[in-house]
Amino acid sequence: MKKSMIVFAFMAMVLLTNCSTTEEGVSVARVYNTECSHALRGAALTDSEDGDAGEMPQMEVKLTREGDIISGEIVNYPIGCSHGELYVDCQQTGKRLDVRVREKTDGDGIRTNCICWVNVYFTLFDVEGDTFLLTLDGQDMGEVSLK
């Protein structure tokens, strides 16, 4: 009986130790997006007869800090009209804050020649500092200060 109690205590300690480990770095939560708007088909994205390309909305990134939490909003993010569920990855290296929007795909491979724009909302935790060099999907978005 005493031996089984020792084994049980050891197993409980191992389980609790595994559960208490935390990942370091920025974490992302509460990711959601709006429905598609301003859809343009492939023909509208190329030059038309009068030389004008289809009008594309201006993309904008907004970050707001409240204590240790940063709320993010990407306005007019371009994505395929038949996109899957979106999620956000974020990495911080020094002052560089890399944000990437990704799509969970079901592997069906169905894509349309259509682009629409969505607003993507997310929350960042464990971001260090008040000034960042922001990139979105590898594109330099400039310096951001949350002071």
Protein Blocks (a to p, Z undefined) as FASTA:
>chain_A
ZZmmmmmmmmmmmmmmmmmpccedjddehiacdddehiacfklmpccfkopacddddddd
ddddehjbccdddehiacdfkbccdddddddehjbccdddddddehlopacddddddddd
dddehiacjbdcddeehiagbjadfZZ
